[in-house]
Amino acid sequence: MRKLRIALALGVLFFGAACSPRDFLTRRLASDLIASSETFKSTQQFGLRTGVISNKDYISPEYLVLQGHGWITGTNSRCPPDVAPPPCWEVSLTPIGVDTFHDLIPSGAAESQYFSVPVARRQLTGITGISKSGNTADVDFLWKWIPLNEVGAALYASGVQYKSTVGFRQYDDGWRVMEGSAPRSNQGLDDALKNSEPAQ
């Protein structure tokens, strides 16, 4: 009887050692895999164009925020052939805007009329559910933007959470988050972030 107990204990020990923590899709594993993915960690860039721009761009929500903070100004301008329809605007940074954007613009880009600046990063706030089906799963999660600077704080409202669903697939070495584009169910992280909706 004692030998049977020892054999059973050894069997359970070997079976337990054969299973890796990635074999079981838990909320903690899903959270770790989402938060550590390159897609999720990539910073949000904002592209600011100065010079002559279309009215559509000038009255976009982002440019209205920049105007409201006094960072840019625009004067009515004649539209070049490649920018239509009229009216067009000659946009420039104000002195306050120059101070705000000075440290955000990469060196050597000051002569350019287009600046791409990092403004926010994502923060995972929680996993709200996991729906498994065989070797695939959909994971529902909440996230929010964390501003990296004054421009990011102006463009992204603090406290707004977004809900997304991303697909996971189980491989021989454990669960992996699906990257890139995929169908709505079992969708990749890139699409999940693009299709986010504000959480209630």
C-alpha positions in Angstrom: 0.0 0.0 0.0 2.8 2.3 0.9 4.5 1.7 -2.5 1.2 2.5 -4.3 1.0 5.9 -2.5 4.6 6.7 -3.4 4.0 5.7 -7.0 0.8 7.8 -7.1 2.6 10.8 -5.5 5.4 10.6 -8.0 2.9 10.3 -10.8 1.1 13.5 -9.7 4.5 15.3 -9.2 5.7 14.4 -12.7 2.3 15.3 -14.3 2.3 18.6 -12.4 5.9 19.3 -13.6 5.0 18.6 -17.2 2.4 21.4 -17.2 3.7 24.9 -17.6 2.0 28.0 -16.3 1.2 29.0 -19.9 -0.9 25.8 -20.4 -3.8 27.3 -18.5 -5.3 30.6 -19.7 -6.0 32.5 -16.5 -6.8 36.2 -16.1 -3.3 36.8 -14.8 -1.7 35.1 -17.8 -4.0 36.9 -20.3 -3.1 40.2 -18.5 0.6 39.5 -18.7 0.5 38.5 -22.4 -1.6 41.6 -23.4 0.4 44.1 -21.4 3.7 42.8 -22.7 2.8 42.6 -26.4 4.5 45.1 -28.7 1.2 46.2 -30.1 -0.1 47.1 -26.7 3.1 48.8 -25.6 3.5 51.0 -28.7 3.0 54.7 -28.0 0.2 56.7 -29.6 1.7 59.3 -32.0 0.1 62.5 -32.9 0.9 64.1 -36.3 0.9 67.9 -36.4 1.0 69.5 -39.8 1.8 73.1 -40.2 1.7 75.2 -43.3 -1.3 75.1 -45.6 -3.9 72.4 -44.6 -7.4 71.7 -45.6 -10.5 72.9 -43.7 -11.3 69.3 -42.8 -8.0 69.0 -41.0 -8.2 72.4 -39.4 -11.6 71.7 -37.8 -10.8 68.2 -36.7 -11.2 67.5 -33.0 -7.4 67.3 -32.4 -6.7 70.6 -34.1 -9.6 72.3 -32.2 -8.0 71.1 -28.9 -4.7 72.6 -30.0 -6.4 75.9 -31.0 -8.3 75.9 -27.7 -5.0 75.7 -25.8 -3.5 78.5 -27.9 -0.8 76.2 -29.3 -1.6 76.8 -33.0 -3.2 79.6 -35.0 -4.5 79.6 -38.5 -5.2 82.3 -41.2 -7.3 81.8 -44.2 -5.2 80.9 -47.2 -5.4 80.0 -50.9 -5.5 76.3 -51.4 -2.7 74.7 -53.4 -3.7 72.3 -56.2 -3.1 69.1 -54.1 -5.3 70.4 -51.2 -9.0 70.7 -51.8 -11.8 71.7 -51.3 -11.4 75.4 -50.2 -11.2 77.0 -47.7 -7.6 76.2 -46.6 -5.7 77.5 -43.6 -2.1 78.5 -43.1 -1.3 76.9 -39.7 1.6 77.8 -37.5 2.7 77.2 -33.9 2.1 80.1 -31.5 4.9 81.1 -29.1 3.1 79.0 -26.4 2.9 76.2 -29.0 6.6 76.4 -29.7 7.4 76.1 -26.0 5.0 73.2 -25.6 6.2 71.2 -28.7 9.9 72.2 -28.5 11.0 69.2 -26.5 8.6 66.8 -28.3 9.9 67.4 -31.8 12.8 65.1 -32.8 16.0 67.0 -33.5 16.5 67.8 -37.2 12.7 67.9 -37.8 12.3 71.6 -37.0 12.5 72.5 -40.7 9.7 70.1 -41.6 6.0 71.0 -41.7 5.0 67.6 -40.3 5.8 66.5 -36.8 5.0 63.2 -35.2 5.2 63.3 -31.5 4.5 60.6 -28.9 1.5 61.6 -26.7 0.2 58.6 -24.8 0.6 55.0 -23.9 -1.9 52.3 -23.0 -2.4 50.9 -19.5 -4.2 47.7 -18.9 -6.8 48.1 -16.2 -8.3 44.7 -16.0 -9.4 41.4 -17.6 -13.2 41.2 -17.5 -13.8 37.8 -19.0 -12.4 34.8 -20.8 -14.5 32.7 -23.2 -12.7 29.5 -24.2 -13.5 27.2 -27.1 -11.1 24.4 -27.7 -7.7 25.8 -28.5 -8.9 29.4 -29.0 -10.3 32.0 -26.6 -11.7 35.5 -26.6 -10.5 37.7 -23.7 -12.4 40.9 -22.8 -10.3 43.6 -21.2 -10.3 47.2 -20.1 -7.6 49.8 -20.8 -7.0 53.5 -20.8 -4.6 56.1 -22.2 -1.9 57.5 -20.0 -0.7 60.9 -21.3 3.1 61.2 -21.8 3.2 65.0 -21.9 1.0 68.1 -21.9 -0.2 67.5 -25.5 -1.3 63.9 -24.6 -3.1 65.3 -21.5 -5.0 67.7 -23.8 -5.9 65.1 -26.5 -6.8 62.2 -24.2 -9.4 62.6 -21.5 -8.2 61.1 -18.2 -10.2 58.4 -16.6 -11.9 57.2 -19.8 -11.6 53.4 -20.0 -12.0 51.4 -23.2 -13.2 47.8 -23.5 -11.7 45.5 -26.1 -11.8 41.8 -27.0 -8.8 40.0 -28.3 -8.3 36.4 -29.5 -5.9 33.9 -28.0 -4.7 30.7 -29.4 -3.2 27.7 -27.6 0.0 26.3 -29.1 2.3 23.5 -28.0 4.2 25.9 -25.8 1.1 27.5 -24.3 -1.3 30.4 -24.9 -0.4 33.3 -27.2 -2.2 36.6 -27.9 -3.2 36.9 -31.6 -1.3 39.9 -33.1 -2.3 41.8 -36.2 -5.6 41.6 -38.0 -8.1 38.8 -37.7 -11.9 38.4 -37.9 -14.1 40.0 -35.2 -14.3 36.8 -33.1 -10.7 35.8 -32.1 -9.5 39.1 -33.4 -5.9 40.2 -33.1 -4.8 42.8 -30.6 -4.3 45.5 -33.2 -7.9 45.2 -34.3 -9.1 44.9 -30.7 -7.5 48.2 -29.9 -8.9 49.9 -33.0 -12.4 48.5 -32.3 -12.4 49.6 -28.7 -15.5 51.2 -27.2 -15.7 53.4 -24.1 -16.6 51.3 -21.1 -19.8 52.0 -19.3 
